[in-house]
């Protein structure tokens, strides 16, 4: 696992570099997925690493990137911290106020994109979820906002959001209004009431929904839990046991990474090869 500043790793002329940044980062499967894509596409001159970078260290890291760098993937807590460091932001990323992909052109311009939103939609479609009447979202971070943007395209009715604290409640309400989503914000203490919706999207960290397992209905709708390590989460396991369809965090990670590969390299991400690599890596951890 590479850590530190980008200039610490020597690169040969013609090499294209990419990496995922975040803190913590040791759990990330992004290197596995992107390297599998490069291998399948025959891109021998592309490399992909992981760097533990927090918000304080982000400006220096980005400022130290040289001409060998083609792109960055961003995870917690950097999806919003990166915004002031960009030259341009895509329409989708601007709408959700979150960037998970940065493209670096030959002139050094940094352009922010968001592949979480279309990745969420594609992951749902792959599991047969095209339209729902209503939905619930757990959490209020950048991924929760991306979930709202995805629901704007697949949900016909209101979205109930369960969050901690008045500040986050206000932020989620504003995000819903900005994205054209009819949203009702409720306190986290009422999250068990959200389990009865046709689609439940949990964007909370591991362990945050463990207390809800006893509230899962006997015939639940669809659960989309964005955690992928450890997997399954307690909620996902209880959901599956009750007979409900589950979309996992690997599904989201995979579909957003497929889009990242295409943005960075110009070649469509090889879904099957990337999925096989991700599943093998997860299986090895468990």
C-alpha positions as CSV (number, residue, x, y, z in Angstrom):
1,X,0.0,0.0,0.0
2,X,1.6,3.2,-1.1
3,X,1.5,6.1,1.3
4,X,2.9,9.6,1.6
5,X,3.5,12.2,-1.2
6,X,3.3,11.4,-4.9
7,X,6.7,12.6,-5.7
8,X,8.3,9.8,-3.6
9,X,7.6,7.2,-6.3
10,X,9.8,7.5,-9.4
11,X,8.0,7.1,-12.8
12,X,9.3,6.4,-16.3
13,X,8.4,8.6,-19.3
14,X,5.1,7.7,-20.8
15,X,3.7,6.1,-17.6
16,X,0.2,7.1,-16.6
17,X,-0.5,7.2,-12.9
18,X,-3.8,7.1,-11.0
19,X,-4.6,6.5,-7.3
20,X,-7.3,6.5,-4.7
21,X,-6.9,9.0,-1.8
22,X,-8.7,8.9,1.6
23,X,-8.2,8.3,5.3
24,X,-8.3,5.6,6.3
25,X,-7.4,3.9,3.0
26,X,-6.0,0.4,3.8
27,X,-9.4,-1.2,3.3
28,X,-9.9,0.2,-0.2
29,X,-10.6,-2.3,-3.0
30,X,-10.1,0.5,-5.7
31,X,-6.6,-0.6,-6.5
32,X,-7.8,-4.2,-7.1
33,X,-10.5,-3.1,-9.4
34,X,-8.5,-0.5,-11.4
35,X,-5.5,-2.8,-11.8
36,X,-7.7,-5.6,-13.0
37,X,-9.2,-3.2,-15.6
38,X,-5.7,-2.2,-16.8
39,X,-4.7,-5.8,-17.1
40,X,-7.8,-6.7,-19.1
41,X,-7.4,-3.7,-21.3
42,X,-3.7,-4.3,-21.9
43,X,-2.7,-1.0,-20.4
44,X,0.8,-1.9,-19.3
45,X,1.9,1.7,-18.9
46,X,-0.9,2.5,-16.3
47,X,-0.5,2.2,-12.6
48,X,-2.9,2.6,-9.7
49,X,-2.0,3.0,-6.0
50,X,-3.6,4.1,-2.7
51,X,-2.4,7.0,-0.5
52,X,-3.6,7.8,3.0
53,X,-4.4,11.5,2.7
54,X,-6.6,13.5,5.1
55,X,-8.2,16.9,4.5
56,X,-5.2,18.8,5.9
57,X,-2.8,17.0,3.6
58,X,-4.9,17.1,0.4
59,X,-3.7,20.5,-0.9
60,X,0.0,19.6,-0.7
61,X,-0.6,16.2,-2.3
62,X,-2.6,17.6,-5.2
63,X,-0.1,20.4,-5.6
64,X,2.7,17.9,-6.0
65,X,1.2,15.9,-8.8
66,X,3.4,15.9,-12.0
67,X,2.6,15.3,-15.6
68,X,2.6,11.5,-15.2
69,X,-0.7,11.7,-13.3
70,X,-4.0,11.1,-15.2
71,X,-6.5,10.9,-12.4
72,X,-7.6,10.4,-8.8
73,X,-10.3,8.6,-7.0
74,X,-11.5,10.1,-3.8
75,X,-13.2,8.6,-0.8
76,X,-13.9,9.8,2.8
77,X,-13.2,12.5,3.9
78,X,-12.2,14.1,0.7
79,X,-15.2,14.3,-1.7
80,X,-16.0,17.8,-0.6
81,X,-12.6,18.9,0.5
82,X,-11.3,18.6,-3.0
83,X,-13.7,21.2,-4.5
84,X,-11.6,24.3,-3.9
85,X,-8.6,22.7,-5.5
86,X,-10.3,22.1,-8.9
87,X,-10.3,24.1,-12.1
88,X,-13.7,22.8,-13.2
89,X,-16.5,20.6,-11.8
90,X,-19.0,18.6,-13.8
91,X,-22.7,19.3,-13.6
92,X,-23.4,16.1,-11.6
93,X,-20.6,16.7,-9.1
94,X,-21.7,20.3,-8.7
95,X,-25.3,19.3,-8.1
96,X,-24.4,17.0,-5.3
97,X,-21.5,19.1,-4.0
98,X,-19.2,16.1,-4.1
99,X,-16.4,14.8,-6.3
100,X,-15.1,11.3,-6.3
101,X,-13.1,11.5,-9.5
102,X,-10.5,14.0,-10.6
103,X,-9.2,14.0,-14.2
104,X,-5.8,15.7,-14.8
105,X,-5.2,16.9,-18.4
106,X,-1.8,17.4,-20.0
107,X,-1.9,21.0,-19.1
108,X,-2.3,20.2,-15.4
109,X,-6.0,21.3,-15.2
110,X,-8.0,19.4,-12.6
111,X,-11.6,18.5,-13.5
112,X,-13.9,17.0,-10.9
113,X,-16.6,14.4,-11.7
114,X,-19.0,12.3,-9.7
115,X,-19.4,8.6,-10.7
116,X,-21.2,7.6,-7.5
117,X,-24.5,8.9,-8.8
118,X,-24.6,7.0,-12.1
119,X,-22.9,4.1,-10.3
120,X,-25.8,3.9,-7.8
121,X,-28.3,3.9,-10.7
122,X,-26.5,1.2,-12.6
123,X,-26.1,-1.0,-9.5
124,X,-29.8,-0.8,-8.9
125,X,-30.7,-1.5,-12.5
126,X,-28.4,-4.5,-12.6
127,X,-30.5,-6.0,-9.7
128,X,-33.8,-5.1,-11.6
129,X,-34.7,-1.9,-9.7
130,X,-35.7,0.6,-12.3
131,X,-38.5,2.5,-10.6
132,X,-39.8,2.7,-7.0
133,X,-42.7,4.6,-5.4
134,X,-40.8,5.8,-2.4
135,X,-37.5,5.3,-0.6
136,X,-35.6,5.8,2.6
137,X,-32.0,7.0,3.0
138,X,-29.8,6.5,6.1
139,X,-27.1,9.0,6.6
140,X,-26.3,12.6,5.5
141,X,-22.8,12.6,4.0
142,X,-21.5,12.9,0.4
143,X,-22.7,9.4,-0.5
144,X,-26.2,10.2,0.9
145,X,-26.4,13.2,-1.3
146,X,-25.4,11.1,-4.3
147,X,-28.1,8.7,-3.3
148,X,-30.6,11.5,-3.4
149,X,-29.4,12.5,-6.9
150,X,-29.8,8.8,-8.0
151,X,-33.3,8.7,-6.5
152,X,-34.3,11.7,-8.5
153,X,-34.1,9.5,-11.6
154,X,-35.7,6.3,-10.1
155,X,-38.1,7.3,-7.3
156,X,-41.6,8.6,-8.2
157,X,-42.6,9.6,-4.7
158,X,-41.2,11.1,-1.5
159,X,-37.8,10.1,0.1
160,X,-37.5,9.8,3.9
161,X,-34.0,10.6,5.2
162,X,-32.9,9.6,8.7
163,X,-30.0,11.6,10.0
164,X,-28.1,12.6,13.2
165,X,-28.4,16.3,14.3
166,X,-30.2,19.4,13.2
167,X,-27.3,20.6,11.0
168,X,-27.2,17.5,8.9
169,X,-31.0,17.4,8.7
170,X,-30.9,20.9,7.3
171,X,-28.2,20.0,4.8
172,X,-30.2,17.0,3.5
173,X,-33.3,19.0,3.2
174,X,-31.5,21.6,1.1
175,X,-29.9,18.9,-1.0
176,X,-33.3,17.4,-1.7
177,X,-34.7,20.7,-2.7
178,X,-31.7,21.4,-5.0
179,X,-32.0,18.0,-6.6
180,X,-35.8,18.2,-7.1
181,X,-36.5,15.4,-4.6
182,X,-39.5,15.5,-2.3
183,X,-37.7,14.8,1.0
184,X,-38.9,14.4,4.5
185,X,-36.0,14.5,7.1
186,X,-36.4,12.5,10.3
187,X,-34.1,11.9,13.4
188,X,-31.8,8.9,13.4
189,X,-33.7,7.6,16.4
190,X,-36.6,6.8,14.1
191,X,-34.5,4.9,11.5
192,X,-36.3,1.7,12.3
193,X,-39.4,3.2,10.7
194,X,-37.6,3.6,7.4
195,X,-37.1,-0.2,7.0
196,X,-40.6,-0.6,5.5
197,X,-40.0,1.5,2.4
198,X,-39.8,-0.3,-1.0
199,X,-36.1,0.8,-1.3
200,X,-33.8,1.5,1.6
201,X,-30.3,3.0,0.9
202,X,-27.9,2.9,3.8
203,X,-24.9,5.2,3.4
204,X,-23.8,5.0,7.1
205,X,-20.4,3.5,8.2
206,X,-20.0,-0.1,9.3
207,X,-21.9,-0.9,12.5
208,X,-24.2,2.1,12.4
209,X,-27.3,0.1,11.5
210,X,-26.6,-3.1,13.5
211,X,-29.2,-2.1,16.0
212,X,-31.9,-2.2,13.3
213,X,-31.7,-5.9,12.6
214,X,-34.6,-6.8,14.8
215,X,-36.8,-4.3,13.1
216,X,-36.5,-5.8,9.6
217,X,-39.9,-6.7,8.2
218,X,-40.9,-10.3,7.3
219,X,-41.1,-9.4,3.6
220,X,-38.8,-6.4,3.1
221,X,-38.3,-4.4,-0.1
222,X,-34.8,-3.8,-1.5
223,X,-31.8,-2.8,0.6
224,X,-28.8,-1.0,-0.9
225,X,-26.1,-1.0,1.8
226,X,-23.0,0.9,0.6
227,X,-20.6,-0.8,3.0
228,X,-18.5,-3.6,1.4
229,X,-16.0,-4.5,4.1
230,X,-16.9,-6.2,6.3
231,X,-19.6,-7.9,4.2
232,X,-22.4,-8.7,4.8
233,X,-23.3,-6.1,7.3
234,X,-25.6,-7.2,10.1
235,X,-28.4,-5.4,8.5
236,X,-27.7,-7.0,5.0
237,X,-27.6,-10.4,6.6
238,X,-30.9,-10.0,8.4
239,X,-32.4,-8.5,5.2
240,X,-31.4,-11.5,3.1
241,X,-32.6,-13.9,5.8
242,X,-36.0,-12.3,5.6
243,X,-36.1,-12.8,1.9
244,X,-35.4,-9.3,0.7
245,X,-33.1,-8.4,-2.2
246,X,-29.8,-6.8,-1.2
247,X,-27.5,-4.6,-3.3
248,X,-24.1,-4.3,-1.7
249,X,-21.3,-1.8,-1.4
250,X,-19.2,-3.8,-3.9
251,X,-21.9,-3.3,-6.5
252,X,-21.6,0.5,-6.1
253,X,-17.8,0.5,-5.9
254,X,-17.7,-1.7,-9.0
255,X,-20.0,0.4,-11.2
256,X,-18.6,3.7,-10.2
257,X,-15.0,2.3,-10.8
258,X,-16.1,1.1,-14.3
259,X,-17.0,4.7,-15.1
260,X,-13.8,6.0,-13.6
261,X,-11.7,3.7,-15.7
262,X,-13.5,5.0,-18.9
263,X,-13.1,8.7,-17.8
264,X,-9.4,8.3,-17.0
265,X,-8.2,5.9,-19.8
266,X,-10.8,6.5,-22.6
267,X,-11.7,2.8,-22.6
268,X,-14.9,1.3,-21.2
269,X,-14.2,-0.4,-17.9
270,X,-14.3,-4.2,-18.2
271,X,-17.1,-5.0,-15.8
272,X,-16.8,-8.8,-15.6
273,X,-13.0,-8.8,-15.0
274,X,-13.3,-6.0,-12.4
275,X,-16.1,-7.8,-10.6
276,X,-14.2,-11.1,-10.5
277,X,-11.1,-9.4,-9.0
278,X,-13.2,-7.5,-6.4
279,X,-15.1,-10.6,-5.3
280,X,-11.8,-12.6,-5.1
281,X,-10.2,-9.9,-2.9
282,X,-13.2,-9.7,-0.6
283,X,-13.3,-13.5,-0.3
284,X,-9.6,-13.6,0.6
285,X,-10.3,-11.1,3.5
286,X,-13.0,-13.2,5.0
